[in-house]
Amino acid sequence: MTDMCYYEVLEVSKDASGAELKKSYRKLAMKYHPDRNPEDKEAEEKFKVVNEAYQVLSDDEKRSIYDRYGKEGLKGQGAGHGGFGGGMDDFMDIFNSMFGGSGGFGGGFGQARRDPSQKYALDFEMELQLEFHEAVFGCEKKVDIVYKTPCDDCEGTGAKDAKMDTCEYCGGQGQVLMRQGPMQFAQTCPKCQGEGKTIAEKCTSCEGKGYHKEEDTVTIKVPAGVDSGNRLRVQGYGNEAKNGQRGDLYLTFYVEEDENFIRNGNDIYIEVPVFFTQAILGETISIPALEGELELNLKQSTKDKEQFIFDGEGVADVHSGRKGRLVAQIRMILPKKINEEQKELLEKLQESYGVESRPHKNTFDSAFDRVKGWFK
């Protein structure tokens, strides 16, 4: 990955704006962050390269040099030293996104409570799939989870008889210093994950992992109005710490689509097929709504794709409870074939409108004259 183009690393085009760069950087940095990928060397390497790429592309001067001369032109410019690129503000954005400043429903992920001697984060997240109506009206769901508990045989260290050696990489400090230009930052030691100690001999009970896995089932009360991407914090159902306390479970919702209703935020859209004679004459028809049915009054000469708005018939906002709209959009249906009697009736109807029934003639008469003039 280190030989990849920086734009490819950040998964953006070469004309990407600063906002696009930052958005992609935050997504990838959170994805590959060491605290989310413990003991994953590949993720750790990708995390470093993502930061290196953003460090260059977020700086206008460095980006200009890179665009002209590639990585060779950046030698001596401070690129490629690891650490956090893009300045402290970007780093804090990612930190807050990962470790949360808000908590509760929709809050950030809570791994900030991780003990350096703990082999795993106390909080973990799962995706919970919901049917359309379950998300709209709320429901109770039983969720099977697998959580981690510290290994008793090695006291959660992963080492046989809990015997540990001082980490040679950081000298037992648990941190290493990284330099970025004139700034210097302390970063968790990648060798010992901040513990300051390494395993002398692996515990045979947990194979050096420091934990075992347990199964559990938790009943979740899903509030009405949740949507795909929303998250719910379930306290006390995360991984177990050495002192017996449990972290938190974070559920990210994925809502299935409905056959008829289309959701956009708190608004619901429904397509209403209408035969052309209904649209011309006008008619009152019944349409399905989230809580039953509604009467839709088609006025005379209703147009294709015309929308009818029903306030308060949408989804309840998950925070305020205020309901959105139901938007009914007309889809005009024309006959696929007609018999002789129907054709005769339609021709009589067309003739009854006179010149109004052939609007193309008045529209294109002047165009025909202009086109003829082009070839004289």
C-alpha positions in Angstrom: 0.0 0.0 0.0 2.9 2.4 0.6 3.6 2.5 -3.1 0.1 3.5 -4.0 -0.8 7.0 -5.2 -1.9 9.2 -2.2 -5.2 10.0 -4.0 -5.8 6.2 -4.3 -4.9 5.7 -0.6 -7.6 8.3 0.4 -10.0 7.0 -2.2 -10.6 10.4 -3.8 -10.0 11.9 -7.3 -7.1 14.2 -8.1 -9.4 17.2 -8.1 -11.0 16.5 -4.7 -11.7 19.5 -2.5 -10.3 19.9 1.0 -13.7 18.9 2.4 -13.7 15.7 0.4 -10.2 14.9 1.5 -11.0 15.5 5.1 -14.2 13.4 4.9 -12.5 10.4 3.3 -9.5 10.8 5.7 -11.7 10.7 8.8 -13.6 7.6 7.5 -10.4 5.7 6.7 -8.5 6.7 9.8 -11.4 5.5 12.0 -11.6 2.3 10.0 -7.9 1.4 10.5 -7.3 3.0 13.9 -5.2 0.6 16.1 -7.8 0.7 18.9 -10.4 -0.6 16.6 -8.0 -3.2 15.2 -6.0 -4.6 18.1 -3.1 -6.9 17.1 -3.9 -6.3 13.4 -0.5 -5.3 11.8 -2.0 -4.8 8.4 -4.6 -2.3 9.7 -1.8 -0.5 11.6 0.2 -0.1 8.5 -2.8 1.2 6.5 -3.5 3.7 9.3 0.0 5.1 9.0 -0.2 5.4 5.2 -3.6 7.1 5.4 -2.1 9.7 7.7 0.9 10.1 5.5 -1.3 10.7 2.4 -3.5 13.2 4.2 -0.5 15.0 5.7 0.6 15.8 2.1 -2.7 16.4 0.3 -4.2 18.6 3.1 -1.2 21.0 2.7 -1.6 23.1 -0.5 2.1 23.6 -1.0 3.0 19.9 -0.5 0.0 18.8 -2.7 1.2 21.1 -5.5 4.7 19.6 -5.3 3.3 16.0 -5.1 1.1 16.6 -8.2 4.1 17.8 -10.2 7.0 15.6 -9.0 5.4 12.8 -7.0 6.9 11.5 -3.7 10.5 12.2 -4.8 9.7 15.9 -4.9 8.6 15.8 -1.2 11.9 14.7 0.2 12.9 17.2 2.9 9.3 18.5 3.0 8.3 16.6 6.1 6.2 13.9 4.4 6.3 10.2 5.2 7.1 10.5 8.9 3.9 8.9 10.1 2.0 10.5 13.0 -1.1 12.5 12.4 -1.4 14.6 9.3 -3.6 17.6 8.6 -3.1 19.3 11.9 -4.3 18.8 15.5 -7.9 19.9 14.6 -8.3 17.0 12.2 -6.9 14.6 14.8 -9.3 15.8 17.4 -12.2 15.5 15.0 -11.3 11.8 14.6 -10.7 11.3 18.3 -14.1 12.7 19.1 -15.8 10.7 16.3 -14.3 7.5 17.7 -14.4 8.0 21.4 -17.5 10.3 21.6 -18.3 13.6 23.2 -22.1 13.1 23.3 -22.9 9.5 24.4 -26.4 8.0 24.5 -28.4 7.4 21.4 -26.4 8.2 18.3 -23.3 9.0 20.3 -19.7 8.2 19.6 -18.0 4.9 20.2 -16.8 4.5 23.8 -13.4 2.9 23.5 -11.7 5.7 25.4 -12.0 3.8 28.6 -9.6 1.1 27.5 -7.1 0.1 30.2 -3.6 -0.2 28.6 -3.2 -3.6 30.3 -6.5 -4.8 28.8 -6.1 -6.9 25.7 -9.3 -5.6 24.2 -11.6 -2.6 24.2 -14.5 -2.8 26.6 -17.0 -1.4 24.1 -17.9 -3.1 20.8 -20.4 -2.5 18.1 -22.7 -4.6 16.0 -25.1 -4.0 13.1 -28.7 -4.7 13.7 -31.0 -5.2 10.7 -34.6 -4.0 11.0 -37.6 -4.4 8.9 -39.1 -1.1 7.6 -42.1 -1.1 10.0 -39.9 -2.0 13.0 -37.8 1.1 12.4 -40.8 3.3 11.8 -42.9 2.2 14.9 -40.2 0.9 17.2 -40.0 -2.7 18.5 -38.2 -5.1 20.8 -35.5 -7.3 19.4 -33.6 -10.1 20.9 -29.9 -9.9 19.8 -27.4 -12.7 20.2 -24.0 -11.3 21.1 -20.5 -12.7 21.7 -18.4 -10.8 24.3 -14.9 -11.2 25.8 -14.0 -12.1 29.3 -10.5 -12.0 30.8 -8.7 -15.3 31.0 -8.4 -16.4 34.7 -5.4 -18.6 34.1 -3.2 -15.7 33.0 -5.1 -12.9 34.7 -5.9 -11.5 31.3 -2.3 -10.9 30.4 -2.1 -13.6 27.7 1.2 -14.8 29.3 1.7 -18.2 31.0 1.5 -17.8 34.8 1.0 -14.0 34.1 4.8 -13.6 33.6 5.6 -10.5 31.4 8.8 -9.0 30.1 9.6 -5.3 29.7 8.9 -4.1 26.2 12.2 -3.5 24.4 10.6 -1.3 21.7 9.4 1.4 24.2 11.6 0.5 27.1 8.5 -0.1 29.3 7.1 3.3 28.8 4.1 2.2 26.7 4.5 5.1 24.4 6.9 6.2 21.6 7.6 9.7 20.3 6.6 10.6 16.8 7.8 13.8 15.1 5.9 15.8 12.6 7.8 18.8 11.4 8.6 20.9 14.6 5.9 19.1 16.6 6.5 16.0 18.6 3.7 13.6 19.7 3.5 10.7 22.1 1.9 7.6 20.4 0.8 4.3 21.9 3.6 1.8 21.4 2.6 -0.5 18.5 4.6 -3.4 20.0 3.0 -3.7 23.5 -0.2 -1.7 22.7 0.7 0.8 25.5 1.1 -1.8 28.3 4.9 -1.5 28.5 5.3 -5.2 28.8 5.4 -8.1 26.4 4.5 -11.8 26.8 7.4 -14.1 27.7 5.4 -17.3 27.0 1.9 -17.6 25.7 -0.9 -18.8 28.0 -2.1 -22.2 26.8 -5.6 -21.7 28.0 -6.3 -18.6 25.8 -3.5 -19.1 23.3 -2.0 -15.7 24.4 -5.0 -13.7 23.6 -5.8 -12.9 27.3 -9.5 -13.5 26.9 -12.2 -16.1 26.3 -15.5 -15.5 24.5 -18.9 -15.9 26.0 -22.4 -15.9 24.4 -25.4 -13.9 25.6 -28.8 -12.6 24.4 -30.0 -9.1 25.1 -33.5 -7.7 24.5 -33.3 -4.3 22.9 -36.0 -1.7 22.9 -35.7 0.1 19.5 -37.2 3.6 19.6 -39.7 4.6 16.9 -38.2 6.6 14.0 -34.7 5.1 13.9 -33.1 5.0 10.4 -30.1 3.4 8.7 -26.8 4.7 10.3 -28.4 5.6 13.6 -26.7 4.1 16.7 -28.0 3.0 20.0 -25.9 2.5 23.1 -26.8 -0.4 25.3 -25.0 0.0 28.7 -23.4 -3.0 30.4 -23.5 -5.4 27.5 -20.0 -4.9 26.2 -16.8 -6.8 27.0 -15.9 -7.7 30.5 -13.0 -5.9 32.3 -10.6 -7.5 34.7 -12.6 -6.0 37.6 -15.8 -7.7 36.4 -17.4 -4.6 35.0 -18.9 -4.7 31.5 -18.4 -2.1 28.8 -21.2 -1.0 26.4 -22.7 -2.4 23.3 -23.2 -0.1 20.3 -25.8 -1.1 17.8 -25.8 0.5 14.3 -29.1 0.1 12.5 -29.7 -1.0 9.0 -33.3 -0.6 7.8 -34.7 -2.7 5.0 -36.6 -1.0 2.2 -40.3 -1.3 1.8 -42.1 -2.4 -1.4 -44.3 0.7 -1.6 -43.0 3.3 0.9 -39.7 5.2 0.3 -38.2 6.9 3.3 -36.2 10.2 3.1 -35.4 11.3 6.6 -38.8 11.6 8.4 -40.7 12.0 5.1 -42.3 9.1 3.3 -42.8 9.0 -0.4 -45.3 6.7 -2.2 -45.9 6.4 -6.0 -49.6 6.4 -7.0 -50.4 4.9 -10.4 -53.3 6.8 -12.0 -55.0 6.0 -15.3 -55.0 8.9 -17.7 -58.8 9.3 -17.6 -58.7 9.5 -13.8 -56.2 12.3 -14.1 -58.2 14.2 -16.7 -61.6 13.9 -15.0 -60.5 14.0 -11.4 -61.4 11.5 -8.8 -61.0 10.7 -5.1 -59.0 7.5 -4.4 -57.7 5.7 -1.3 -54.0 5.3 -0.8 -52.1 3.4 1.9 -50.4 5.4 4.7 -48.2 4.3 7.6 -51.2 4.1 9.9 -54.0 3.0 7.6 -55.2 4.8 4.5 -55.8 8.4 3.2 -58.1 10.0 0.8 -56.3 11.5 -2.2 -58.4 14.1 -4.2 -57.2 14.1 -7.8 -58.2 17.5 -9.3 -59.1 17.7 -12.9 -56.1 17.6 -15.3 -53.7 16.2 -12.6 -50.2 16.1 -14.1 -47.7 13.2 -14.3 -45.3 13.3 -11.3 -47.4 15.9 -9.5 -47.1 15.6 -5.7 -49.7 15.7 -3.0 -48.5 16.5 0.5 -50.0 15.1 3.7 -48.4 16.8 6.8 -47.9 14.7 9.9 -48.3 11.4 8.1 -44.6 10.6 7.9 -42.2 9.1 10.4 -41.9 10.3 14.0 -38.5 12.0 14.7 -36.5 9.7 16.9 -35.5 12.7 19.2 -38.5 15.1 19.1 -41.3 12.8 18.1 -42.5 15.3 15.5 -43.8 13.5 12.4 -42.7 14.2 8.9 -44.8 14.3 5.7 -46.3 11.7 3.4 -45.7 12.7 -0.2 -47.8 11.0 -2.8 -46.4 11.3 -6.4 -48.6 10.6 -9.4 -47.4 8.1 -12.0 -49.5 8.4 -15.1 -50.6 5.2 -16.7 -51.5 5.2 -20.5 -53.3 2.3 -22.2 -50.9 -0.1 -23.9 -53.5 -1.0 -26.6 -57.0 0.2 -27.7 -59.8 -1.4 -29.7 -61.6 0.2 -32.6 -64.4 1.6 -30.4 -62.0 3.2 -28.0 -60.0 4.6 -30.9 -63.1 6.2 -32.4 -64.0 7.7 -29.1 -60.5 9.1 -28.6 -60.5 10.6 -32.1 -63.8 12.3 -31.4 -62.5 13.6 -28.1 -59.3 14.9 -29.8 -61.3 16.7 -32.6 -63.6 18.3 -30.0 -60.6 20.2 -28.7 -59.7 21.7 -32.1 -56.3 23.3 -32.4 -55.7 22.8 -28.7 -55.3 19.1 -29.4 -52.3 19.6 -31.6 -50.0 21.9 -29.6 -46.9 20.8 -31.6 -48.1 22.6 -34.7 -48.0 26.1 -33.3 -44.8 25.4 -31.4 -42.8 24.1 -34.4 -44.2 26.2 -37.3 -41.5 28.8 -36.9 -38.8 26.2 -36.4 -39.7 24.5 -39.7 -39.3 27.8 -41.5 -35.9 28.5 -39.9 -34.6 25.1 -40.8 -35.7 25.5 -44.5 -33.9 28.8 -44.6 -30.6 27.2 -43.5 -30.4 25.3 -46.8 -31.3 28.0 -49.3 
